[in-house]
Amino acid sequence: METVAARLAPIILPEVQGDYIRLGELWHERPVAMIFLRHYG
């Protein structure tokens, strides 16, 4: 069975600077806490 981290790792998201980063790169070297905000407006 595939872990949640393994399923999320290939997702690519934009960074603030305009570059893109693969989610798996964020926790490659150390643990990461991810927070998703939903806009209500």
Stockholm file with secondary structure:
# STOCKHOLM 1.0

chainA/1-41         METVAARLAPIILPEVQGDYIRLGELWHERPVAMIFLRHYG
#=GR chainA/1-41 SS CCCHHHHHTTCEEECTTSCEEEHHHHTSSSCCCCCCCCCCC
#=GC SS_cons        CCCHHHHHTTCEEECTTSCEEEHHHHTSSSCCCCCCCCCCC
//
